[in-house]
Amino acid sequence: MNNIYLEFISERELYQAYMPFLKNGGLFYKTNAKFDLGTEVTLEVSLPDSLENSEVKGKVCWLTPVGAQNGTPPGVGVSFIEDPENVKNQIEKFIARFLNSSEPTLTM
């Protein structure tokens, strides 16, 4: 299983990576590394101003290749499948003011 470390410095950065359209939530990880859809990963997530990292198990559900037409950086979207620390709710509290924003994200 792949381990991925994600550190979010600001709420805006977290908003741009969060994938609220997934049932259990998910995050976009900017990378040039090649992943296959369905690859299981463990995310170690550092939220803004958090003293401790949270761990989430997920699966790759989104691929943005190098050179995507809309200028989005390459990477993968990871849907949460095991979220014992309720990272989804923590993220949604951090980015609540952005959720109805028309500002573009790294996914949709």
C-alpha positions as CSV (number, residue, x, y, z in Angstrom):
1,M,0.0,0.0,0.0
2,N,1.3,3.5,-0.9
3,N,1.7,6.1,1.8
4,I,1.1,9.7,0.9
5,Y,1.8,12.7,3.1
6,L,-0.4,15.8,2.4
7,E,0.2,19.0,4.3
8,F,-2.2,21.9,3.9
9,I,-1.0,25.3,5.1
10,S,-4.2,27.3,4.3
11,E,-7.9,26.8,4.2
12,R,-7.9,27.9,0.5
13,E,-5.3,25.2,-0.4
14,L,-7.4,22.6,1.4
15,Y,-10.6,23.8,-0.4
16,Q,-8.8,23.4,-3.8
17,A,-7.8,19.8,-3.0
18,Y,-11.0,18.6,-1.3
19,M,-13.5,16.5,-3.3
20,P,-16.9,17.0,-1.6
21,F,-18.8,15.3,-4.5
22,L,-17.5,11.9,-3.3
23,K,-19.8,10.1,-0.8
24,N,-17.2,9.8,1.9
25,G,-15.0,12.7,0.8
26,G,-11.6,12.7,-0.8
27,L,-8.5,14.7,-1.5
28,F,-6.5,15.6,-4.6
29,Y,-2.7,14.9,-4.4
30,K,-0.5,16.8,-6.8
31,T,2.1,14.4,-8.2
32,N,3.9,13.3,-11.4
33,A,4.0,9.7,-10.1
34,K,1.9,7.1,-12.0
35,F,-1.0,5.6,-10.1
36,D,-3.7,3.2,-11.4
37,L,-7.4,3.7,-10.6
38,G,-8.3,1.6,-7.6
39,T,-4.9,1.7,-6.0
40,E,-5.2,1.6,-2.3
41,V,-3.3,4.3,-0.4
42,T,-2.9,5.6,3.1
43,L,-3.1,9.4,3.4
44,E,-1.3,11.1,6.3
45,V,-3.1,14.5,6.4
46,S,-1.8,17.6,8.1
47,L,-4.7,20.2,8.3
48,P,-4.1,23.9,8.8
49,D,-3.0,24.8,12.3
50,S,-3.2,21.1,13.4
51,L,-0.8,19.8,15.9
52,E,-1.2,16.2,14.8
53,N,-1.6,14.4,11.5
54,S,-4.6,12.3,10.7
55,E,-4.6,9.0,8.8
56,V,-7.2,8.0,6.2
57,K,-7.3,4.9,4.0
58,G,-8.4,5.5,0.5
59,K,-8.5,4.5,-3.2
60,V,-7.4,6.4,-6.3
61,C,-10.5,7.4,-8.1
62,W,-9.4,10.3,-10.2
63,L,-6.4,10.8,-12.5
64,T,-5.2,14.1,-13.9
65,P,-2.4,13.4,-16.4
66,V,0.6,15.6,-17.1
67,G,-0.4,18.3,-19.7
68,A,-4.1,18.3,-18.9
69,Q,-5.9,20.8,-21.1
70,N,-7.3,23.0,-18.4
71,G,-3.9,23.7,-16.9
72,T,-4.6,21.6,-13.8
73,P,-1.5,20.1,-12.2
74,P,-1.0,16.4,-12.6
75,G,-2.1,14.2,-9.8
76,V,-4.6,11.8,-8.4
77,G,-7.9,12.0,-6.4
78,V,-8.2,9.7,-3.5
79,S,-11.6,8.8,-2.1
80,F,-11.8,8.0,1.6
81,I,-12.7,4.5,2.4
82,E,-11.7,4.3,6.1
83,D,-11.8,7.6,8.0
84,P,-11.6,6.6,11.7
85,E,-10.6,10.2,12.8
86,N,-13.5,11.7,10.8
87,V,-11.1,13.8,8.6
88,K,-14.0,14.5,6.2
89,N,-15.9,16.5,8.9
90,Q,-12.7,18.2,10.1
91,I,-12.0,19.4,6.5
92,E,-15.6,20.6,5.9
93,K,-15.4,22.7,9.1
94,F,-12.2,24.3,7.9
95,I,-13.5,25.1,4.5
96,A,-17.1,25.8,5.3
97,R,-16.9,29.4,3.9
98,F,-15.6,28.1,0.6
99,L,-18.0,25.3,-0.1
100,N,-20.4,27.4,-2.1
101,S,-17.6,29.3,-3.8
102,S,-17.3,29.5,-7.6
103,E,-13.5,29.5,-7.2
104,P,-12.0,26.7,-9.3
105,T,-10.6,23.6,-7.6
106,L,-8.0,21.1,-8.7
107,T,-10.8,18.6,-9.6
108,M,-14.3,19.9,-10.6
